[in-house]
């Protein structure tokens, strides 16, 4: 009989967001993703529900329009935004999910 003590690992809010975002991008079931990541499937399920219950911070982001000329103009096939002190340039056919993830991360760092 083993007398080893198993301690639970505590995950930060940022780690939880990253796990859920990675799971959503993976296309795997929660149980398969959790097994590969070495975490309990219940964590992925709970964290996913918690994030769905929380309004998406990237859905509506305050924007300030400024009248300045950047060093490099965005081409017609690019879009450029500034949020939380960062400037993001992306193709007009951008991946909306990836942009939402980036905006979510920037929003949490701003707080």
C-alpha positions in Angstrom: 0.0 0.0 0.0 1.4 3.4 -1.0 1.6 6.2 1.4 2.3 8.9 -1.2 0.3 12.1 -0.9 -1.2 13.3 -4.1 -1.5 17.0 -4.3 -3.9 18.9 -6.5 -2.3 21.3 -8.9 -3.8 24.8 -8.8 -4.3 26.4 -12.1 -4.4 30.2 -12.6 -7.3 31.8 -14.4 -5.0 32.4 -17.4 -4.0 28.7 -17.5 -7.6 27.8 -17.4 -8.4 30.1 -20.3 -5.5 28.7 -22.3 -6.5 25.1 -21.7 -10.1 25.8 -22.9 -8.9 27.8 -25.9 -6.5 24.9 -26.8 -9.2 22.4 -26.4 -11.6 24.3 -28.6 -9.0 24.6 -31.3 -8.0 21.0 -31.1 -11.2 19.4 -32.4 -10.8 16.7 -29.8 -13.4 15.5 -27.3 -12.9 16.9 -23.8 -11.9 13.5 -22.5 -9.3 13.0 -25.2 -7.9 16.5 -24.9 -7.7 16.2 -21.1 -5.9 12.8 -21.3 -3.3 14.2 -23.7 -2.9 17.3 -21.5 -2.6 15.3 -18.4 -5.5 16.9 -16.6 -8.9 15.7 -15.4 -11.7 15.9 -18.0 -13.9 17.5 -15.3 -11.6 20.5 -15.2 -12.0 21.1 -19.0 -15.8 20.7 -18.7 -16.1 23.0 -15.7 -13.7 25.7 -17.0 -15.5 25.6 -20.4 -18.9 26.1 -18.7 -17.5 28.9 -16.5 -16.1 30.7 -19.5 -19.4 30.4 -21.3 -21.3 31.9 -18.3 -18.9 34.8 -18.3 -19.6 37.5 -21.0 -17.0 37.4 -23.7 -14.7 40.3 -23.1 -13.8 40.3 -26.8 -17.3 40.6 -28.0 -17.5 44.4 -27.5 -14.2 46.2 -27.1 -14.0 49.9 -26.6 -12.3 51.6 -29.5 -10.7 55.0 -29.8 -10.2 56.4 -33.2 -7.0 58.5 -33.5 -5.9 60.8 -36.3 -2.3 59.8 -36.8 -0.3 58.3 -39.6 1.4 55.1 -38.7 4.9 54.3 -40.1 3.4 51.6 -42.4 0.0 52.0 -43.9 -2.2 49.0 -43.9 -2.9 47.7 -47.4 -6.4 47.2 -48.7 -6.2 43.6 -47.7 -5.2 44.3 -44.1 -7.0 45.7 -41.1 -5.3 47.3 -38.1 -6.6 47.8 -34.6 -5.2 49.1 -31.4 -6.4 47.7 -28.1 -4.9 47.6 -24.6 -1.8 49.4 -25.8 -1.0 46.9 -28.6 -1.4 47.3 -32.3 -2.6 44.3 -34.3 -2.5 44.1 -38.0 -4.2 41.2 -39.7 -5.4 40.1 -43.1 -9.0 41.0 -44.1 -9.8 37.3 -44.3 -8.7 36.8 -40.6 -9.7 33.9 -38.4 -12.3 35.5 -36.1 -11.8 32.9 -33.4 -8.0 33.5 -33.2 -8.6 37.3 -33.0 -11.2 36.8 -30.2 -8.6 34.7 -28.3 -5.9 37.5 -28.8 -8.3 40.2 -27.7 -9.4 38.1 -24.6 -5.7 37.8 -23.6 -5.0 41.5 -24.1 -8.1 42.4 -22.1 -7.2 40.2 -19.1 -3.6 41.7 -19.1 -5.1 45.2 -19.0 -7.0 44.5 -15.8 
